[in-house]
């Protein structure tokens, strides 16, 4: 029988602009979550501060998360502003494992004023992990039905979103719709508490293909929820 994939969704308390402090928090969560995959919210390494300096994958501060992934046999999806070799900046999801940091995904659908600094990504990404095909989304991506549809067309069988939703955002209804429309599991990591100019809602969790909530955090920063995808 195929093993379940154990996933943790985290909503860490983020220190604005302080990558070193946020890296330490991420590394601690990876070590203690007991999960194969740990998913963090949008821009989790800097907070939602659109003027924060962009990172590169070889930033030495990220070594702590690499070491934590090695110790825990885990993969982490973390949020950061990313600079590429051509001078473009993206809102990105970085994939950290026990050996390296790579770019997993670049946010396609930017909000104003994000588009004043950042370049939109141009590719729907599906990540293969332990037999699962994880389609990645960042915040506004997951609010648009066409993004999920395109990600499924690209081969996803699980939809994984890293977001910063406000308390008035219809987050749960959207995740329910993504699950039931495509008959797939949905995984959400949403920031909690104040974050830059935002007040975020938490509620990180998991939805079954029939839309049932499998497990969900509250609104408190620091919560981590773990479940096994069958």
C-alpha positions as CSV (number, residue, x, y, z in Angstrom):
1,X,0.0,0.0,0.0
2,X,1.2,3.5,-0.9
3,X,2.2,5.5,2.2
4,X,0.3,8.6,3.1
5,X,2.1,11.9,2.6
6,X,2.3,13.8,6.0
7,X,2.0,17.5,5.4
8,X,2.3,20.4,7.9
9,X,0.8,23.8,7.3
10,X,2.4,26.6,9.3
11,X,1.4,30.1,10.1
12,X,4.5,31.5,11.9
13,X,4.7,34.8,13.7
14,X,6.8,36.8,11.2
15,X,9.3,39.5,12.2
16,X,9.1,42.3,9.5
17,X,12.2,42.4,7.3
18,X,14.2,40.1,9.7
19,X,15.2,37.2,7.5
20,X,17.5,35.7,10.1
21,X,14.9,35.6,12.8
22,X,12.3,34.2,10.4
23,X,14.7,31.6,9.1
24,X,15.2,30.4,12.7
25,X,11.5,30.1,13.2
26,X,11.1,28.2,10.0
27,X,13.9,25.8,10.9
28,X,12.4,25.1,14.3
29,X,9.0,24.4,12.8
30,X,10.5,22.0,10.2
31,X,12.4,20.1,13.0
32,X,9.4,19.8,15.2
33,X,6.4,19.3,12.8
34,X,7.1,15.7,12.1
35,X,6.0,16.1,8.5
36,X,7.5,15.2,5.1
37,X,6.3,18.5,3.6
38,X,6.0,21.8,5.5
39,X,4.2,24.6,3.8
40,X,4.6,28.3,4.8
41,X,2.6,31.4,3.8
42,X,3.4,34.0,1.1
43,X,6.5,36.0,1.8
44,X,7.0,34.2,5.1
45,X,10.8,35.0,5.2
46,X,10.3,38.8,5.1
47,X,6.6,39.4,5.9
48,X,4.4,41.3,3.5
49,X,6.8,44.2,3.1
50,X,7.0,44.8,-0.6
51,X,10.2,46.9,-0.2
52,X,12.1,44.1,1.6
53,X,15.4,43.3,-0.1
54,X,15.0,40.3,-2.5
55,X,16.8,37.0,-1.7
56,X,18.7,34.6,-3.8
57,X,18.8,30.8,-3.4
58,X,22.4,30.9,-2.3
59,X,21.7,33.3,0.6
60,X,23.8,31.9,3.5
61,X,21.0,32.6,6.0
62,X,18.9,29.8,4.4
63,X,21.4,27.1,5.4
64,X,19.6,26.8,8.7
65,X,16.4,25.6,6.9
66,X,18.5,23.3,4.7
67,X,20.0,21.7,7.9
68,X,16.6,21.4,9.5
69,X,15.2,19.6,6.4
70,X,18.2,17.3,6.4
71,X,17.6,16.4,10.1
72,X,13.9,15.9,9.6
73,X,14.0,14.3,6.2
74,X,11.6,17.0,5.1
75,X,10.9,19.4,2.3
76,X,9.8,23.0,3.0
77,X,8.0,25.4,0.8
78,X,8.8,29.0,2.0
79,X,7.8,32.4,0.8
80,X,10.3,35.1,-0.2
81,X,10.9,38.0,-2.6
82,X,13.3,36.5,-5.1
83,X,15.9,38.2,-7.3
84,X,17.1,36.4,-10.5
85,X,20.3,36.8,-12.4
86,X,18.6,39.2,-14.9
87,X,17.6,41.7,-12.3
88,X,13.9,40.7,-12.1
89,X,12.1,40.4,-8.8
90,X,9.4,37.9,-8.1
91,X,7.1,36.8,-5.3
92,X,8.2,33.3,-5.0
93,X,7.9,29.9,-3.3
94,X,11.3,28.4,-2.5
95,X,11.8,24.7,-2.2
96,X,14.2,23.8,0.6
97,X,15.3,20.2,1.1
98,X,18.2,18.7,3.0
99,X,20.7,19.6,0.3
100,X,19.8,22.9,-1.4
101,X,17.4,25.8,-2.0
102,X,15.7,26.1,-5.4
103,X,12.9,28.2,-6.9
104,X,9.7,26.2,-6.9
105,X,7.2,28.7,-8.2
106,X,6.8,32.4,-9.1
107,X,3.4,34.1,-8.4
108,X,1.5,34.6,-11.6
109,X,-1.4,36.9,-10.6
110,X,-0.1,40.0,-8.8
111,X,-2.2,42.5,-6.8
112,X,-1.5,46.2,-7.1
113,X,0.9,47.5,-5.8
114,X,2.9,44.3,-6.1
115,X,3.1,44.8,-9.9
116,X,5.0,48.0,-9.4
117,X,8.0,46.1,-8.3
118,X,7.6,42.4,-9.1
119,X,7.4,40.6,-12.4
120,X,4.6,38.0,-12.7
121,X,5.6,34.3,-13.2
122,X,4.7,32.7,-16.4
123,X,4.4,29.0,-15.6
124,X,2.0,26.8,-13.7
125,X,4.1,24.5,-11.6
126,X,3.5,20.9,-10.4
127,X,6.0,19.5,-7.9
128,X,6.5,15.7,-7.7
129,X,6.9,14.5,-4.1
130,X,6.7,10.9,-3.0
131,X,4.2,10.0,-5.7
132,X,2.0,13.1,-5.3
133,X,1.8,15.8,-7.9
134,X,1.5,19.1,-6.0
135,X,0.2,22.1,-7.9
136,X,1.5,25.4,-6.4
137,X,-0.2,28.7,-5.9
138,X,0.5,32.0,-4.1
139,X,-2.3,34.1,-2.7
140,X,-4.2,35.7,-5.5
141,X,-3.5,32.8,-7.7
142,X,-5.7,30.6,-5.5
143,X,-8.5,33.1,-5.6
144,X,-8.9,32.7,-9.4
145,X,-10.6,29.5,-10.6
146,X,-8.7,29.6,-13.9
147,X,-5.4,29.2,-12.0
148,X,-6.5,26.0,-10.4
149,X,-7.9,24.7,-13.6
150,X,-4.6,25.4,-15.5
151,X,-2.6,23.7,-12.7
152,X,-4.8,20.6,-12.9
153,X,-4.2,20.6,-16.7
154,X,-0.5,20.7,-15.9
155,X,-0.9,17.4,-14.0
156,X,-1.6,18.4,-10.3
157,X,-3.6,16.1,-8.1
158,X,-3.2,18.2,-4.9
159,X,-3.5,22.0,-4.8
160,X,-1.1,23.7,-2.4
161,X,-1.6,27.4,-1.7
162,X,0.5,29.8,0.3
163,X,-1.5,32.9,1.1
164,X,-2.2,36.0,3.2
165,X,-5.9,36.3,3.5
166,X,-7.8,39.0,5.5
167,X,-10.5,38.1,8.0
168,X,-13.2,39.2,5.5
169,X,-11.8,37.2,2.6
170,X,-13.9,34.2,1.6
171,X,-11.0,31.9,2.0
172,X,-12.8,28.8,3.1
173,X,-15.4,29.0,0.3
174,X,-12.6,29.3,-2.2
175,X,-10.7,26.3,-0.9
176,X,-14.0,24.3,-0.9
177,X,-14.6,25.3,-4.5
178,X,-11.1,24.3,-5.6
179,X,-11.5,20.9,-3.9
180,X,-14.9,20.1,-5.2
181,X,-14.5,21.4,-8.7
182,X,-11.4,19.3,-9.3
183,X,-12.1,16.5,-6.9
184,X,-8.7,16.9,-5.2
185,X,-7.2,17.6,-1.9
186,X,-6.4,21.3,-1.1
187,X,-3.6,22.4,1.2
188,X,-3.5,25.9,2.5
189,X,-0.9,27.8,4.6
190,X,-2.2,31.3,5.4
191,X,-0.5,33.9,7.5
192,X,-2.0,34.8,10.9
193,X,-2.0,38.1,12.7
194,X,-0.5,41.5,11.7
195,X,1.9,41.2,8.7
196,X,3.3,44.4,7.2
197,X,0.2,46.6,6.3
198,X,-2.1,43.5,6.5
199,X,-4.1,41.8,9.1
200,X,-4.2,38.2,8.2
201,X,-6.7,35.5,9.2
202,X,-4.9,32.3,9.7
203,X,-7.1,29.3,9.1
204,X,-4.4,27.2,7.5
205,X,-5.7,23.7,6.8
206,X,-6.7,20.8,4.5
207,X,-9.8,20.2,2.4
208,X,-10.8,16.8,1.1
209,X,-12.0,16.3,-2.5
210,X,-15.6,16.5,-1.4
211,X,-14.9,19.9,0.3
212,X,-14.9,18.6,3.8
213,X,-12.4,20.3,6.1
214,X,-10.0,17.7,7.3
215,X,-8.1,19.9,9.8
216,X,-7.7,23.6,10.3
217,X,-5.8,26.1,12.4
218,X,-7.4,29.0,14.2
219,X,-6.4,32.6,13.8
220,X,-3.4,32.6,16.2
221,X,0.1,33.2,14.9
222,X,2.4,30.2,15.6
223,X,-0.1,27.4,15.0
224,X,0.9,24.4,12.9
225,X,-1.5,21.7,11.7
226,X,-0.4,18.3,10.4
227,X,-2.4,15.7,8.5
228,X,-1.8,12.7,6.3
229,X,-3.0,12.8,2.8
230,X,-4.3,9.3,2.0
